[in-house]
């Protein structure tokens, strides 16, 4: 997204994706006895791009 002017809707979507791009909390891993170990939706800015409409 190289736009200089982003709409409010797009900003909110980008903010949500930024919040989602976190590792799994340690307490969640401990609580599930390591059945869930990582966040499968985590992405790297180089490897996987967001497909958002401008």
PQR file of N, CA, C, O and H, with PARSE charges and radii, in Angstrom:
ATOM      1  N   UNK A   1       0.836  -1.180   0.000 -0.4000 1.5000
ATOM      2  CA  UNK A   1       0.000   0.000   0.000 -0.0000 2.0000
ATOM      3  C   UNK A   1       0.882   1.246   0.000  0.5500 1.7000
ATOM      4  O   UNK A   1       1.370   1.667   1.049 -0.5500 1.4000
ATOM      5  N   UNK A   2       1.080   1.818  -1.153 -0.4000 1.5000
ATOM      6  CA  UNK A   2       1.930   2.995  -1.255 -0.0000 2.0000
ATOM      7  C   UNK A   2       1.131   4.277  -1.410  0.5500 1.7000
ATOM      8  O   UNK A   2       1.665   5.298  -1.844 -0.5500 1.4000
ATOM      9  H   UNK A   2       0.684   1.476  -2.005  0.4000 1.0000
ATOM     10  N   UNK A   3      -0.140   4.227  -1.058 -0.4000 1.5000
ATOM     11  CA  UNK A   3      -0.967   5.421  -1.200 -0.0000 2.0000
ATOM     12  C   UNK A   3      -0.617   6.441  -0.127  0.5500 1.7000
ATOM     13  O   UNK A   3      -0.268   6.089   1.000 -0.5500 1.4000
ATOM     14  H   UNK A   3      -0.574   3.398  -0.706  0.4000 1.0000
ATOM     15  N   UNK A   4      -0.717   7.686  -0.492 -0.4000 1.5000
ATOM     16  CA  UNK A   4      -0.484   8.719   0.509 -0.0000 2.0000
ATOM     17  C   UNK A   4      -1.753   8.973   1.304  0.5500 1.7000
ATOM     18  O   UNK A   4      -1.694   9.374   2.467 -0.5500 1.4000
ATOM     19  H   UNK A   4      -1.001   7.972  -1.408  0.4000 1.0000
ATOM     20  N   UNK A   5      -2.921   8.736   0.669 -0.4000 1.5000
ATOM     21  CA  UNK A   5      -4.188   8.969   1.358 -0.0000 2.0000
ATOM     22  C   UNK A   5      -4.935   7.653   1.473  0.5500 1.7000
ATOM     23  O   UNK A   5      -5.419   7.112   0.479 -0.5500 1.4000
ATOM     24  H   UNK A   5      -2.969   8.410  -0.276  0.4000 1.0000
ATOM     25  N   UNK A   6      -5.022   7.148   2.683 -0.4000 1.5000
ATOM     26  CA  UNK A   6      -5.743   5.903   2.924 -0.0000 2.0000
ATOM     27  C   UNK A   6      -7.119   6.233   3.488  0.5500 1.7000
ATOM     28  O   UNK A   6      -7.271   7.182   4.258 -0.5500 1.4000
ATOM     29  H   UNK A   6      -4.628   7.588   3.490  0.4000 1.0000
ATOM     30  N   UNK A   7      -8.109   5.453   3.104 -0.4000 1.5000
ATOM     31  CA  UNK A   7      -9.436   5.667   3.655 -0.0000 2.0000
ATOM     32  C   UNK A   7      -9.474   5.119   5.085  0.5500 1.7000
ATOM     33  O   UNK A   7      -8.629   4.314   5.477 -0.5500 1.4000
ATOM     34  H   UNK A   7      -7.985   4.683   2.479  0.4000 1.0000
ATOM     35  N   UNK A   8     -10.441   5.557   5.833 -0.4000 1.5000
ATOM     36  CA  UNK A   8     -10.581   5.107   7.220 -0.0000 2.0000
ATOM     37  C   UNK A   8     -10.834   3.603   7.274  0.5500 1.7000
ATOM     38  O   UNK A   8     -10.336   2.910   8.161 -0.5500 1.4000
ATOM     39  H   UNK A   8     -11.127   6.211   5.515  0.4000 1.0000
ATOM     40  N   UNK A   9     -11.617   3.106   6.311 -0.4000 1.5000
ATOM     41  CA  UNK A   9     -11.933   1.680   6.250 -0.0000 2.0000
ATOM     42  C   UNK A   9     -10.667   0.855   6.050  0.5500 1.7000
ATOM     43  O   UNK A   9     -10.477  -0.172   6.703 -0.5500 1.4000
ATOM     44  H   UNK A   9     -12.022   3.669   5.590  0.4000 1.0000
ATOM     45  N   UNK A  10      -9.807   1.306   5.149 -0.4000 1.5000
ATOM     46  CA  UNK A  10      -8.562   0.600   4.882 -0.0000 2.0000
ATOM     47  C   UNK A  10      -7.626   0.661   6.086  0.5500 1.7000
ATOM     48  O   UNK A  10      -6.955  -0.319   6.408 -0.5500 1.4000
ATOM     49  H   UNK A  10      -9.961   2.139   4.619  0.4000 1.0000
ATOM     50  N   UNK A  11      -7.585   1.808   6.742 -0.4000 1.5000
ATOM     51  CA  UNK A  11      -6.747   1.947   7.942 -0.0000 2.0000
ATOM     52  C   UNK A  11      -7.170   0.963   9.025  0.5500 1.7000
ATOM     53  O   UNK A  11      -6.333   0.349   9.686 -0.5500 1.4000
ATOM     54  H   UNK A  11      -8.130   2.605   6.480  0.4000 1.0000
ATOM     55  N   UNK A  12      -8.477   0.822   9.196 -0.4000 1.5000
ATOM     56  CA  UNK A  12      -8.985  -0.092  10.220 -0.0000 2.0000
ATOM     57  C   UNK A  12      -8.632  -1.540   9.880  0.5500 1.7000
ATOM     58  O   UNK A  12      -8.283  -2.322  10.764 -0.5500 1.4000
ATOM     59  H   UNK A  12      -9.158   1.321   8.659  0.4000 1.0000
ATOM     60  N   UNK A  13      -8.722  -1.890   8.603 -0.4000 1.5000
ATOM     61  CA  UNK A  13      -8.374  -3.252   8.184 -0.0000 2.0000
ATOM     62  C   UNK A  13      -6.891  -3.537   8.409  0.5500 1.7000
ATOM     63  O   UNK A  13      -6.516  -4.611   8.879 -0.5500 1.4000
ATOM     64  H   UNK A  13      -9.005  -1.254   7.885  0.4000 1.0000
ATOM     65  N   UNK A  14      -6.057  -2.558   8.065 -0.4000 1.5000
ATOM     66  CA  UNK A  14      -4.616  -2.730   8.259 -0.0000 2.0000
ATOM     67  C   UNK A  14      -4.274  -2.831   9.743  0.5500 1.7000
ATOM     68  O   UNK A  14      -3.393  -3.599  10.129 -0.5500 1.4000
ATOM     69  H   UNK A  14      -6.361  -1.685   7.683  0.4000 1.0000
ATOM     70  N   UNK A  15      -4.967  -2.062  10.568 -0.4000 1.5000
ATOM     71  CA  UNK A  15      -4.735  -2.118  12.015 -0.0000 2.0000
ATOM     72  C   UNK A  15      -5.123  -3.484  12.565  0.5500 1.7000
ATOM     73  O   UNK A  15      -4.422  -4.040  13.411 -0.5500 1.4000
ATOM     74  H   UNK A  15      -5.683  -1.438  10.254  0.4000 1.0000
ATOM     75  N   UNK A  16      -6.244  -4.026  12.083 -0.4000 1.5000
ATOM     76  CA  UNK A  16      -6.682  -5.344  12.548 -0.0000 2.0000
ATOM     77  C   UNK A  16      -5.677  -6.414  12.154  0.5500 1.7000
ATOM     78  O   UNK A  16      -5.343  -7.283  12.960 -0.5500 1.4000
ATOM     79  H   UNK A  16      -6.814  -3.574  11.396  0.4000 1.0000
ATOM     80  N   UNK A  17      -5.190  -6.355  10.907 -0.4000 1.5000
ATOM     81  CA  UNK A  17      -4.210  -7.340  10.446 -0.0000 2.0000
ATOM     82  C   UNK A  17      -2.912  -7.221  11.222  0.5500 1.7000
ATOM     83  O   UNK A  17      -2.239  -8.220  11.476 -0.5500 1.4000
ATOM     84  H   UNK A  17      -5.462  -5.649  10.252  0.4000 1.0000
ATOM     85  N   UNK A  18      -2.563  -6.007  11.595 -0.4000 1.5000
ATOM     86  CA  UNK A  18      -1.345  -5.803  12.380 -0.0000 2.0000
ATOM     87  C   UNK A  18      -1.481  -6.413  13.766  0.5500 1.7000
ATOM     88  O   UNK A  18      -0.533  -7.006  14.281 -0.5500 1.4000
ATOM     89  H   UNK A  18      -3.109  -5.195  11.388  0.4000 1.0000
ATOM     90  N   UNK A  19      -2.653  -6.272  14.371 -0.4000 1.5000
ATOM     91  CA  UNK A  19      -2.892  -6.865  15.690 -0.0000 2.0000
ATOM     92  C   UNK A  19      -2.899  -8.383  15.630  0.5500 1.7000
ATOM     93  O   UNK A  19      -2.435  -9.049  16.554 -0.5500 1.4000
ATOM     94  H   UNK A  19      -3.423  -5.791  13.953  0.4000 1.0000
ATOM     95  N   UNK A  20      -3.432  -8.933  14.530 -0.4000 1.5000
ATOM     96  CA  UNK A  20      -3.509 -10.389  14.385 -0.0000 2.0000
ATOM     97  C   UNK A  20      -2.145 -11.020  14.143  0.5500 1.7000
ATOM     98  O   UNK A  20      -1.962 -12.215  14.372 -0.5500 1.4000
ATOM     99  H   UNK A  20      -3.809  -8.392  13.779  0.4000 1.0000
ATOM    100  N   UNK A  21      -1.197 -10.228  13.685 -0.4000 1.5000
ATOM    101  CA  UNK A  21       0.103 -10.753  13.310 -0.0000 2.0000
ATOM    102  C   UNK A  21       1.019 -10.843  14.536  0.5500 1.7000
ATOM    103  O   UNK A  21       2.086 -10.229  14.577 -0.5500 1.4000
ATOM    104  H   UNK A  21      -1.346  -9.257  13.499  0.4000 1.0000
ATOM    105  N   UNK A  22       0.588 -11.606  15.513 -0.4000 1.5000
ATOM    106  CA  UNK A  22       1.345 -11.792  16.750 -0.0000 2.0000
ATOM    107  C   UNK A  22       1.579 -13.274  16.971  0.5500 1.7000
ATOM    108  O   UNK A  22       0.879 -14.117  16.410 -0.5500 1.4000
ATOM    109  H   UNK A  22      -0.278 -12.105  15.480  0.4000 1.0000
ATOM    110  N   UNK A  23       2.562 -13.581  17.789 -0.4000 1.5000
ATOM    111  CA  UNK A  23       2.781 -14.974  18.127 -0.0000 2.0000
ATOM    112  C   UNK A  23       1.731 -15.438  19.133  0.5500 1.7000
ATOM    113  O   UNK A  23       1.036 -14.623  19.741 -0.5500 1.4000
ATOM    114  H   UNK A  23       3.131 -12.896  18.245  0.4000 1.0000
ATOM    115  N   UNK A  24       1.625 -16.725  19.297 -0.4000 1.5000
ATOM    116  CA  UNK A  24       0.671 -17.298  20.234 -0.0000 2.0000
ATOM    117  C   UNK A  24       1.107 -16.948  21.662  0.5500 1.7000
ATOM    118  O   UNK A  24       2.283 -17.103  21.992 -0.5500 1.4000
ATOM    119  H   UNK A  24       2.189 -17.387  18.803  0.4000 1.0000
ATOM    120  N   UNK A  25       0.197 -16.484  22.508 -0.4000 1.5000
ATOM    121  CA  UNK A  25       0.578 -16.200  23.897 -0.0000 2.0000
ATOM    122  C   UNK A  25       1.061 -17.468  24.599  0.5500 1.7000
ATOM    123  O   UNK A  25       0.526 -18.555  24.380 -0.5500 1.4000
ATOM    124  H   UNK A  25      -0.758 -16.357  22.240  0.4000 1.0000
ATOM    125  N   UNK A  26       2.066 -17.315  25.433 -0.4000 1.5000
ATOM    126  CA  UNK A  26       2.659 -18.465  26.120 -0.0000 2.0000
ATOM    127  C   UNK A  26       1.617 -19.172  26.981  0.5500 1.7000
ATOM    128  O   UNK A  26       1.614 -20.399  27.075 -0.5500 1.4000
ATOM    129  H   UNK A  26       2.501 -16.432  25.610  0.4000 1.0000
ATOM    130  N   UNK A  27       0.736 -18.402  27.605 -0.4000 1.5000
ATOM    131  CA  UNK A  27      -0.285 -19.020  28.461 -0.0000 2.0000
ATOM    132  C   UNK A  27      -1.231 -19.911  27.654  0.5500 1.7000
ATOM    133  O   UNK A  27      -1.722 -20.916  28.169 -0.5500 1.4000
ATOM    134  H   UNK A  27       0.737 -17.405  27.528  0.4000 1.0000
ATOM    135  N   UNK A  28      -1.490 -19.554  26.401 -0.4000 1.5000
ATOM    136  CA  UNK A  28      -2.352 -20.380  25.548 -0.0000 2.0000
ATOM    137  C   UNK A  28      -1.670 -21.704  25.215  0.5500 1.7000
ATOM    138  O   UNK A  28      -2.319 -22.748  25.157 -0.5500 1.4000
ATOM    139  H   UNK A  28      -1.091 -18.738  25.982  0.4000 1.0000
ATOM    140  N   UNK A  29      -0.374 -21.652  25.000 -0.4000 1.5000
ATOM    141  CA  UNK A  29       0.391 -22.875  24.708 -0.0000 2.0000
ATOM    142  C   UNK A  29       0.394 -23.781  25.937  0.5500 1.7000
ATOM    143  O   UNK A  29       0.200 -24.991  25.822 -0.5500 1.4000
ATOM    144  H   UNK A  29       0.154 -20.803  25.047  0.4000 1.0000
ATOM    145  N   UNK A  30       0.611 -23.199  27.096 -0.4000 1.5000
ATOM    146  CA  UNK A  30       0.645 -23.975  28.348 -0.0000 2.0000
ATOM    147  C   UNK A  30      -0.731 -24.559  28.652  0.5500 1.7000
ATOM    148  O   UNK A  30      -0.847 -25.720  29.046 -0.5500 1.4000
ATOM    149  H   UNK A  30       0.769 -22.216  27.190  0.4000 1.0000
ATOM    150  N   UNK A  31      -1.762 -23.759  28.470 -0.4000 1.5000
ATOM    151  CA  UNK A  31      -3.119 -24.191  28.797 -0.0000 2.0000
ATOM    152  C   UNK A  31      -3.588 -25.351  27.917  0.5500 1.7000
ATOM    153  O   UNK A  31      -4.326 -26.221  28.379 -0.5500 1.4000
ATOM    154  H   UNK A  31      -1.668 -22.816  28.150  0.4000 1.0000
ATOM    155  N   UNK A  32      -3.159 -25.366  26.647 -0.4000 1.5000
ATOM    156  CA  UNK A  32      -3.580 -26.431  25.737 -0.0000 2.0000
ATOM    157  C   UNK A  32      -2.603 -27.604  25.730  0.5500 1.7000
ATOM    158  O   UNK A  32      -2.711 -28.506  24.900 -0.5500 1.4000
ATOM    159  H   UNK A  32      -2.559 -24.659  26.272  0.4000 1.0000
ATOM    160  N   UNK A  33      -1.655 -27.585  26.657 -0.4000 1.5000
ATOM    161  CA  UNK A  33      -0.647 -28.662  26.754 -0.0000 2.0000
ATOM    162  C   UNK A  33       0.064 -28.855  25.431  0.5500 1.7000
ATOM    163  O   UNK A  33       0.311 -29.983  25.004 -0.5500 1.4000
ATOM    164  H   UNK A  33      -1.568 -26.852  27.332  0.4000 1.0000
ATOM    165  N   UNK A  34       0.391 -27.751  24.785 -0.4000 1.5000
ATOM    166  CA  UNK A  34       1.158 -27.699  23.528 -0.0000 2.0000
ATOM    167  C   UNK A  34       0.430 -28.308  22.335  0.5500 1.7000
ATOM    168  O   UNK A  34       1.068 -28.620  21.330 -0.5500 1.4000
ATOM    169  H   UNK A  34       0.191 -26.834  25.132  0.4000 1.0000
ATOM    170  N   UNK A  35      -0.875 -28.483  22.414 -0.4000 1.5000
ATOM    171  CA  UNK A  35      -1.614 -28.931  21.227 -0.0000 2.0000
ATOM    172  C   UNK A  35      -1.617 -27.807  20.188  0.5500 1.7000
ATOM    173  O   UNK A  35      -1.545 -28.055  18.984 -0.5500 1.4000
ATOM    174  H   UNK A  35      -1.394 -28.229  23.230  0.4000 1.0000
ATOM    175  N   UNK A  36      -1.702 -26.572  20.678 -0.4000 1.5000
ATOM    176  CA  UNK A  36      -1.571 -25.407  19.807 -0.0000 2.0000
ATOM    177  C   UNK A  36      -0.258 -24.740  20.190  0.5500 1.7000
ATOM    178  O   UNK A  36      -0.100 -24.270  21.317 -0.5500 1.4000
ATOM    179  H   UNK A  36      -1.760 -26.371  21.656  0.4000 1.0000
ATOM    180  N   UNK A  37       0.682 -24.700  19.251 -0.4000 1.5000
ATOM    181  CA  UNK A  37       2.005 -24.173  19.577 -0.0000 2.0000
ATOM    182  C   UNK A  37       2.324 -22.862  18.881  0.5500 1.7000
ATOM    183  O   UNK A  37       3.163 -22.096  19.356 -0.5500 1.4000
ATOM    184  H   UNK A  37       0.553 -25.082  18.335  0.4000 1.0000
ATOM    185  N   UNK A  38       1.671 -22.595  17.769 -0.4000 1.5000
ATOM    186  CA  UNK A  38       2.016 -21.384  17.033 -0.0000 2.0000
ATOM    187  C   UNK A  38       0.776 -20.827  16.347  0.5500 1.7000
ATOM    188  O   UNK A  38      -0.235 -21.514  16.204 -0.5500 1.4000
ATOM    189  H   UNK A  38       0.989 -23.216  17.383  0.4000 1.0000
ATOM    190  N   UNK A  39       0.869 -19.594  15.934 -0.4000 1.5000
ATOM    191  CA  UNK A  39      -0.210 -18.907  15.229 -0.0000 2.0000
ATOM    192  C   UNK A  39      -0.050 -19.190  13.743  0.5500 1.7000
ATOM    193  O   UNK A  39       0.884 -18.693  13.113 -0.5500 1.4000
ATOM    194  H   UNK A  39       1.691 -19.036  16.050  0.4000 1.0000
ATOM    195  N   UNK A  40      -0.954 -19.983  13.181 -0.4000 1.5000
ATOM    196  CA  UNK A  40      -0.809 -20.361  11.778 -0.0000 2.0000
ATOM    197  C   UNK A  40      -1.126 -19.220  10.812  0.5500 1.7000
ATOM    198  O   UNK A  40      -0.840 -19.329   9.620 -0.5500 1.4000
ATOM    199  H   UNK A  40      -1.712 -20.386  13.693  0.4000 1.0000
ATOM    200  N   UNK A  41      -1.707 -18.136  11.304 -0.4000 1.5000
ATOM    201  CA  UNK A  41      -2.020 -17.000  10.449 -0.0000 2.0000
ATOM    202  C   UNK A  41      -0.935 -15.930  10.480  0.5500 1.7000
ATOM    203  O   UNK A  41      -1.071 -14.894   9.830 -0.5500 1.4000
ATOM    204  H   UNK A  41      -1.939 -18.047  12.273  0.4000 1.0000
ATOM    205  N   UNK A  42       0.121 -16.166  11.215 -0.4000 1.5000
ATOM    206  CA  UNK A  42       1.191 -15.186  11.292 -0.0000 2.0000
ATOM    207  C   UNK A  42       1.880 -15.078   9.937  0.5500 1.7000
ATOM    208  O   UNK A  42       2.122 -16.087   9.275 -0.5500 1.4000
ATOM    209  H   UNK A  42       0.232 -17.008  11.742  0.4000 1.0000
ATOM    210  N   UNK A  43       2.194 -13.854   9.529 -0.4000 1.5000
ATOM    211  CA  UNK A  43       2.786 -13.672   8.210 -0.0000 2.0000
ATOM    212  C   UNK A  43       3.983 -12.745   8.312  0.5500 1.7000
ATOM    213  O   UNK A  43       4.108 -11.944   9.239 -0.5500 1.4000
ATOM    214  H   UNK A  43       1.997 -13.034  10.067  0.4000 1.0000
ATOM    215  N   UNK A  44       4.854 -12.880   7.331 -0.4000 1.5000
ATOM    216  CA  UNK A  44       6.013 -12.017   7.222 -0.0000 2.0000
ATOM    217  C   UNK A  44       5.771 -11.049   6.064  0.5500 1.7000
ATOM    218  O   UNK A  44       5.217 -11.453   5.041 -0.5500 1.4000
ATOM    219  H   UNK A  44       4.753 -13.530   6.578  0.4000 1.0000
ATOM    220  N   UNK A  45       6.158  -9.828   6.193 -0.4000 1.5000
ATOM    221  CA  UNK A  45       5.845  -8.819   5.190 -0.0000 2.0000
ATOM    222  C   UNK A  45       6.499  -9.107   3.846  0.5500 1.7000
ATOM    223  O   UNK A  45       6.022  -8.637   2.813 -0.5500 1.4000
ATOM    224  H   UNK A  45       6.608  -9.500   7.024  0.4000 1.0000
ATOM    225  N   UNK A  46       7.590  -9.878   3.846 -0.4000 1.5000
ATOM    226  CA  UNK A  46       8.226 -10.216   2.578 -0.0000 2.0000
ATOM    227  C   UNK A  46       7.594 -11.440   1.925  0.5500 1.7000
ATOM    228  O   UNK A  46       7.435 -11.485   0.705 -0.5500 1.4000
ATOM    229  H   UNK A  46       7.978 -10.260   4.685  0.4000 1.0000
ATOM    230  N   UNK A  47       7.238 -12.424   2.733 -0.4000 1.5000
ATOM    231  CA  UNK A  47       6.819 -13.713   2.193 -0.0000 2.0000
ATOM    232  C   UNK A  47       5.360 -13.764   1.770  0.5500 1.7000
ATOM    233  O   UNK A  47       5.050 -14.306   0.709 -0.5500 1.4000
ATOM    234  H   UNK A  47       7.367 -12.387   3.724  0.4000 1.0000
ATOM    235  N   UNK A  48       4.465 -13.217   2.565 -0.4000 1.5000
ATOM    236  CA  UNK A  48       3.047 -13.296   2.239 -0.0000 2.0000
ATOM    237  C   UNK A  48       2.405 -11.926   2.320  0.5500 1.7000
ATOM    238  O   UNK A  48       2.460 -11.268   3.358 -0.5500 1.4000
ATOM    239  H   UNK A  48       4.717 -12.776   3.427  0.4000 1.0000
ATOM    240  N   UNK A  49       1.802 -11.499   1.234 -0.4000 1.5000
ATOM    241  CA  UNK A  49       1.209 -10.163   1.183 -0.0000 2.0000
ATOM    242  C   UNK A  49      -0.271 -10.209   1.546  0.5500 1.7000
ATOM    243  O   UNK A  49      -0.944 -11.226   1.380 -0.5500 1.4000
ATOM    244  H   UNK A  49       1.757 -12.033   0.390  0.4000 1.0000
ATOM    245  N   UNK A  50      -0.748  -9.084   2.041 -0.4000 1.5000
ATOM    246  CA  UNK A  50      -2.175  -8.945   2.321 -0.0000 2.0000
ATOM    247  C   UNK A  50      -2.892  -8.678   1.002  0.5500 1.7000
ATOM    248  O   UNK A  50      -2.394  -7.941   0.151 -0.5500 1.4000
ATOM    249  H   UNK A  50      -0.201  -8.258   2.176  0.4000 1.0000
ATOM    250  N   UNK A  51      -4.033  -9.270   0.846 -0.4000 1.5000
ATOM    251  CA  UNK A  51      -4.807  -9.007  -0.365 -0.0000 2.0000
ATOM    252  C   UNK A  51      -5.980  -8.101  -0.018  0.5500 1.7000
ATOM    253  O   UNK A  51      -7.123  -8.547   0.082 -0.5500 1.4000
ATOM    254  H   UNK A  51      -4.437  -9.870   1.537  0.4000 1.0000
ATOM    255  N   UNK A  52      -5.674  -6.827   0.161 -0.4000 1.5000
ATOM    256  CA  UNK A  52      -6.693  -5.850   0.494 -0.0000 2.0000
ATOM    257  C   UNK A  52      -6.953  -4.971  -0.725  0.5500 1.7000
ATOM    258  O   UNK A  52      -6.036  -4.616  -1.465 -0.5500 1.4000
ATOM    259  H   UNK A  52      -4.746  -6.465   0.079  0.4000 1.0000
ATOM    260  N   UNK A  53      -8.202  -4.638  -0.910 -0.4000 1.5000
ATOM    261  CA  UNK A  53      -8.547  -3.743  -2.003 -0.0000 2.0000
ATOM    262  C   UNK A  53      -8.349  -2.299  -1.543  0.5500 1.7000
ATOM    263  O   UNK A  53      -8.730  -1.929  -0.432 -0.5500 1.4000
ATOM    264  H   UNK A  53      -8.947  -4.926  -0.309  0.4000 1.0000
ATOM    265  N   UNK A  54      -7.762  -1.511  -2.396 -0.4000 1.5000
ATOM    266  CA  UNK A  54      -7.454  -0.114  -2.040 -0.0000 2.0000
ATOM    267  C   UNK A  54      -8.696   0.751  -1.987  0.5500 1.7000
ATOM    268  O   UNK A  54      -8.605   1.946  -1.703 -0.5500 1.4000
ATOM    269  H   UNK A  54      -7.453  -1.811  -3.298  0.4000 1.0000
TER
END
